[in-house]
């Protein structure tokens, strides 16, 4: 399976380089990162043999380190990850990882327009009332108020976030303002 992911990522990378700095190149780069995120999840989830659970703390730490490198975050933009240890089902871990991938990628692309510095925080914490809360927050410029403008990708990233959250059994909430954007996903035990 590892080789299959590598082949797909390589093919996307070749096409991305051919497309150059164009919308198609950006889309191929985003697809490449999604494949890499799935590949990382697969490595984490299956490296311990047939176990059906993964420690989300280790998985998210590895994913965030990779995202930081892959997104080439400028020196002033940092990505922090803080996660409580918790065994979670493999399929939920993949969904959670893909939600993190999409949200961090969105923040890196859009949250710091016109700024040289900023922070993206990812956390996975136990909720007092039970279950877990995934939080991806940035201290960027926030989303503009009102209806969201149509995007070139037709809102694919948002649709993916919603689909992956649903797969994990989670519910999403987004709060955005002049001090940044915070997306939470509450997941039952």
C-alpha positions as CSV (number, residue, x, y, z in Angstrom):
1,X,0.0,0.0,0.0
2,X,2.9,2.4,0.8
3,X,4.2,2.0,-2.7
4,X,0.8,2.7,-4.2
5,X,0.5,6.0,-2.3
6,X,4.0,6.9,-3.3
7,X,3.2,6.3,-7.0
8,X,0.0,8.4,-6.8
9,X,1.9,11.3,-5.0
10,X,4.7,11.1,-7.6
11,X,2.3,11.3,-10.5
12,X,0.5,14.3,-8.9
13,X,3.9,16.0,-8.3
14,X,5.0,15.6,-11.9
15,X,1.7,17.1,-13.1
16,X,1.9,19.9,-10.5
17,X,5.4,20.8,-11.8
18,X,4.3,20.8,-15.4
19,X,1.3,23.1,-14.5
20,X,3.6,25.6,-12.7
21,X,2.2,28.4,-10.7
22,X,-1.3,28.2,-12.0
23,X,-4.7,27.3,-10.5
24,X,-4.3,23.8,-11.9
25,X,-0.9,23.6,-10.2
26,X,-2.4,24.7,-6.9
27,X,-5.2,22.1,-7.2
28,X,-2.7,19.4,-7.9
29,X,-0.6,20.5,-5.0
30,X,-3.6,20.3,-2.7
31,X,-4.5,16.8,-4.1
32,X,-0.9,15.7,-3.4
33,X,-1.1,16.9,0.2
34,X,-4.4,15.0,0.7
35,X,-2.7,11.8,-0.7
36,X,0.2,12.4,1.7
37,X,-2.1,12.9,4.6
38,X,-3.9,9.6,3.8
39,X,-0.5,7.8,3.4
40,X,0.7,9.1,6.8
41,X,-2.5,8.0,8.4
42,X,-2.1,4.6,6.8
43,X,1.5,4.3,8.1
44,X,0.5,5.2,11.6
45,X,-2.6,3.1,11.6
46,X,-1.1,-0.1,10.3
47,X,2.5,0.0,11.6
48,X,1.4,-1.8,14.8
49,X,0.0,-4.8,12.9
50,X,-3.7,-5.7,13.1
51,X,-4.6,-3.3,16.0
52,X,-7.8,-1.5,15.2
53,X,-6.8,1.7,17.2
54,X,-4.1,4.3,17.0
55,X,-2.8,6.8,19.5
56,X,-4.1,10.1,18.2
57,X,-1.4,12.1,20.1
58,X,1.4,10.5,18.1
59,X,-0.5,10.6,14.9
60,X,-1.5,14.3,15.1
61,X,2.1,15.3,16.2
62,X,3.5,13.5,13.1
63,X,0.8,15.0,10.8
64,X,1.4,18.5,12.1
65,X,5.2,18.3,11.7
66,X,4.7,17.1,8.1
67,X,2.1,19.8,7.3
68,X,4.5,22.4,8.7
69,X,7.2,21.2,6.4
70,X,5.0,20.6,3.4
71,X,3.3,24.0,3.5
72,X,6.7,25.7,3.8
73,X,5.3,27.9,6.5
74,X,7.2,31.2,6.4
75,X,9.5,31.8,9.3
76,X,7.0,34.0,11.1
77,X,4.1,31.5,10.8
78,X,4.2,28.6,13.1
79,X,2.1,25.5,13.6
80,X,1.7,24.1,17.2
81,X,0.1,20.8,18.1
82,X,-1.0,19.7,21.5
83,X,-3.0,16.4,21.9
84,X,-4.0,14.3,24.8
85,X,-3.2,10.6,24.3
86,X,-6.2,8.6,23.3
87,X,-6.8,5.4,21.4
88,X,-9.2,5.9,18.6
89,X,-10.5,3.7,15.8
90,X,-8.4,3.7,12.6
91,X,-11.2,4.9,10.3
92,X,-12.0,7.8,12.7
93,X,-8.3,8.6,12.9
94,X,-8.1,8.9,9.1
95,X,-11.1,11.2,9.0
96,X,-9.7,13.4,11.8
97,X,-6.4,13.6,10.1
98,X,-8.0,14.7,6.9
99,X,-10.0,17.4,8.7
100,X,-6.8,18.7,10.3
101,X,-5.1,18.6,6.9
102,X,-7.8,20.7,5.2
103,X,-8.1,23.2,8.1
104,X,-4.4,23.8,8.5
105,X,-3.9,24.1,4.7
106,X,-6.8,26.6,4.6
107,X,-5.3,28.6,7.4
108,X,-1.8,28.6,5.9
109,X,-3.2,29.8,2.6
110,X,-5.7,32.4,3.7
111,X,-5.3,33.5,7.3
112,X,-2.1,35.5,7.1
113,X,-2.7,37.6,3.9
114,X,-0.6,40.7,4.2
115,X,1.1,39.6,7.4
116,X,4.6,38.2,8.1
117,X,3.7,36.3,11.2
118,X,1.1,34.2,12.8
119,X,0.2,31.0,14.6
120,X,-1.9,28.0,13.8
121,X,-2.8,25.8,16.8
122,X,-4.1,22.2,16.6
123,X,-5.4,20.5,19.8
124,X,-7.1,17.3,20.7
125,X,-8.6,17.4,24.2
126,X,-11.0,15.4,26.4
127,X,-14.3,17.3,27.0
128,X,-15.5,17.6,30.6
129,X,-19.0,16.4,29.5
130,X,-17.4,13.4,27.6
131,X,-16.0,12.9,24.2
132,X,-13.3,14.8,22.5
133,X,-12.7,18.2,20.9
134,X,-10.5,18.8,18.0
135,X,-9.6,22.5,17.6
136,X,-7.8,24.2,14.7
137,X,-7.4,27.9,15.4
138,X,-5.3,30.7,13.9
139,X,-4.6,34.3,14.9
140,X,-5.0,35.5,11.3
141,X,-7.2,38.0,9.6
142,X,-10.4,36.1,10.0
143,X,-13.0,35.3,7.3
144,X,-14.9,38.1,5.8
145,X,-18.5,38.5,7.1
146,X,-21.4,37.6,5.0
147,X,-21.9,35.0,2.3
148,X,-18.7,33.3,1.2
149,X,-17.6,34.2,-2.4
150,X,-17.5,31.4,-5.0
151,X,-14.1,29.7,-5.1
152,X,-12.3,28.2,-8.0
153,X,-12.5,24.7,-6.5
154,X,-16.2,25.1,-5.9
155,X,-15.8,24.8,-2.1
156,X,-14.2,21.3,-2.4
157,X,-12.2,21.9,0.8
158,X,-15.2,22.8,2.9
159,X,-17.2,19.9,1.5
160,X,-14.3,17.5,2.3
161,X,-14.1,18.9,5.9
162,X,-17.8,18.4,6.4
163,X,-17.7,14.8,4.9
164,X,-14.7,13.8,7.0
165,X,-16.3,15.3,10.2
166,X,-19.4,13.3,9.5
167,X,-17.4,10.1,9.0
168,X,-15.8,10.6,12.4
169,X,-19.2,11.2,14.0
170,X,-18.2,14.8,14.7
171,X,-20.0,18.1,14.7
172,X,-18.3,21.2,13.5
173,X,-18.5,24.8,14.7
174,X,-16.6,27.8,13.2
175,X,-16.1,31.2,14.8
176,X,-14.2,33.9,12.9
177,X,-13.4,37.5,13.5
178,X,-10.7,40.1,13.3
179,X,-8.5,38.1,15.7
180,X,-8.6,34.9,13.7
181,X,-10.6,31.8,13.0
182,X,-11.3,28.8,15.3
183,X,-12.9,25.6,14.0
184,X,-13.9,23.0,16.6
185,X,-15.1,19.4,16.0
186,X,-16.7,17.6,18.9
187,X,-16.4,13.8,18.6
188,X,-18.2,11.3,20.9
189,X,-16.3,8.5,22.7
